[in-house]
Amino acid sequence: MSKIADVRGYTASQCWRSDGWQAGAALGVDAHGRLVEPLDGAAEALGAWVLPGMPNLHSHAFQRAMAGLAERRGKSEDSFWSWRETMYAFAAAIGPDELRAIAAQVYVEMLKAGYTQVCEFHYLHHQPDGTPYAQPEAMSLALIEAAREAGIALTLLPVLYMSGGFDGRALSARQRRFGHDVDGYLRLLELLRRHEGSDMRVGIALHSLRAVPQAALREVLASEAAQNGPVHIHIAEQIGEVQDCLASRGVRPVEWLFANAEVDPRWCLVHATHLTAAEMAQLARSGAVAGLCPTTEANLGDGLFPLDEYLDASGVLGIGSDSHISISPVEELRWLEYGQRLRSGHRNIAARVPSVSVGDTLWRAALRGGAQASGLPVGALRHGARADLIVLDDSSPLLAARDRTALLDSFVFAGNAPLVRDVMCGGRWVVRDFHHHDEARIAARYRATVSALSA
């Protein structure tokens, strides 16, 4: 039990709990950065509106540095696949130092936007020609160091990437730095799990069904390394992927996965955009998380997830910023809803029954699914969880005259002015009055790194 001197006390006029807003809430934070019962005595007043920080369940940190560089029309009709060629060329110039500089900047931006945890889906493992670094985990360590530098909780998801397509073709020259055999991949996981702590968890990531052969997928899932922690996979993101899976395996990707793996709540199916009604229902029944990244999915022209049917089936979902064309949980949630409005011609789609708030529904769902996908005690302001919270700017005109029935709707839908004033992560204040404690140095290093990459 924490000693009295080790517990800091805080109060909030309104605090978001799992069952909604609590007025006059008191919070205690112990020396380990966990939430505990508050003690009698002096307490710092946080402000009018306090929320749990949002988990970000899907990130490719290095792609932030290429945001805006793939928006010029090519010689043929552009798609995810033409964007991928631009991404491969950019990735070839990034080593451990560059990755750390880029990731630290991305993680600072996440914190300032209200994300307090990130699942990093990491596949830049080796040197550009595929030769391992002298320290095989060097690129992964760059991400761990960047997360600790910024102060964000990290779920590191090293990616298994073995083939260039469903036909088992070898990796292309630009994909070689992604590749491992199964033994090498399991050794990487073993090395990285030595760095786990209260702020970092290691899970596994299967890049996609086209990149992981059937036998390898089964071997990894049967390994001791896969018995604990989250399991993430890209799946059914693009129609072309679905067609290729049908051509090679005779079934659709999600259908094949459920027939060949025990998909349960530890799993996160990233994107899962192109689903049949039966696949959608099976995903919802499994308790796995649908990892939705609406701004990236829109930028790449992926398509729209069947949100209304999935919510009606009690499916679990979370949000991620993926390629980081935008870093904002409210924008992800806003565009998750707006895409459905454009598809259906109706409004307030996420609210499935009368009088329910769209903002409340989406924020609650994303907290739950993001926490589940992270494998860390995040996403809720409850006893024993990490002390990860955000304090909104109650002086902002956008929140004027808002009560608890309208606050989250205004936060999500009322515009793009920054409303996250303060951020605590693991009991530590990392953002105060809109400023990260180390943002000037981290931003200067980022600018120098990106300038050198562009030279």
Secondary structure, 3 states (H helix, E strand, C coil): CCCHHHCEEEEEEEEEECCEEEEEEEEEECCCCEEECCCCCCCEECCCEEEECEEEEEECHHHHHHCCCCCCCCCCCCCHHHHHHHHHHHHCCCCHHHHHHHHHHHHHHHHHHCEEEEEEEECCCCCCCCCCCCCCCHHHHHHHHHHHHHCCEEEEEEEECCCCCCCCCCCCHHHHHHCCCHHHHHHHHHHHHHHCECCEEECEEECCCCCCCHHHHHHHHHCHHHCCCCEEEEECCCHHHHHHHHHHHCCCHHHHHHHHCCCCCCEEEEECCCCCHHHHHHHHHHCCEEEECHHHHHHHCCCCCCHHHHHHCCCEEEECCECCCCCCHHHHHHHHHHHHHHHHCCCCCCCCCCCCCHHHHHHHHHHHHHHHHHCCCCCCCCCCCECCEEEECCCCHHHCCCCCCCHHHHHHHCCCCCCEEEEEECCEEEEECCEECCHHHHHHHHHHHHHHHHC
